[in-house]
Amino acid sequence: MGVAVRPEPAARRQYIVRLAKNGLAAGADVTEVAYRLGFDYPQHLSRMFKNITGMTPGEYRGRFRNNDL
């Protein structure tokens, strides 16, 4: 039987996503943002981001860029 991993508290997940949004809006790529936030794998940030926002970090970044034009 595997070791159970405690899920992040909701407030912490939302804080992480807010920091990720700031990094993406500043032009950083998803991998860079994930590593800066302490993720070992960018996919983990992507999954958390999509669960909270309903879109992937790449989709968010694309929308931000399109609105910035």
C-alpha atoms as one frame of an Amber mdcrd trajectory, in Angstrom:
protein
   0.000   0.000   0.000   1.342   3.485  -0.913   1.889   6.435   1.329  -0.988
   8.901   1.369  -0.107  12.426   0.318  -1.943  15.175   2.175  -3.645  17.521
  -0.265  -2.774  21.197  -0.112  -5.272  23.333   1.817  -7.607  25.242  -0.493
  -6.290  28.668   0.517  -2.713  27.616  -0.247  -3.700  26.237  -3.661  -5.450
  29.494  -4.519  -2.418  31.489  -3.367  -0.115  29.362  -5.545  -2.394  29.864
  -8.553  -2.451  33.623  -7.939   1.371  33.664  -7.915   1.387  31.551 -11.076
  -0.980  33.990 -12.794   1.353  36.854 -11.921   4.355  35.004 -13.334   2.528
  34.026 -16.513   1.227  37.566 -16.994   4.801  38.835 -16.656   5.797  36.631
 -19.600   7.407  33.648 -17.858   6.723  30.226 -19.313   4.851  27.529 -17.399
   7.955  25.475 -16.600   9.810  28.476 -15.187   6.825  29.472 -13.032   6.393
  25.920 -11.745  10.027  25.618 -10.679  10.006  29.073  -9.058   6.989  28.016
  -7.004   8.765  24.861  -5.829   7.099  22.228  -8.002   9.275  19.273  -8.989
   7.186  18.734 -12.105   5.459  21.491 -14.119   2.526  19.129 -14.718   1.588
  19.357 -11.045   1.209  23.134 -11.292  -0.731  22.749 -14.545  -3.170  20.309
 -12.947  -3.718  22.514  -9.890  -4.084  25.620 -12.070  -6.682  23.966 -14.307
  -8.667  22.597 -11.353  -8.964  26.091  -9.893  -9.286  28.301 -12.982 -10.843
  25.933 -15.526  -8.029  26.552 -18.011  -4.434  25.462 -18.378  -1.591  27.871
 -17.607  -0.836  28.017 -21.325  -4.432  28.960 -22.126  -4.337  31.634 -19.426
  -1.090  33.027 -20.764  -2.514  33.113 -24.294  -5.629  34.950 -23.160  -3.567
  37.464 -21.231  -1.380  38.117 -24.265  -4.419  38.507 -26.525  -5.970  41.023
 -24.120  -2.668  42.898 -23.889  -2.573  43.731 -27.622
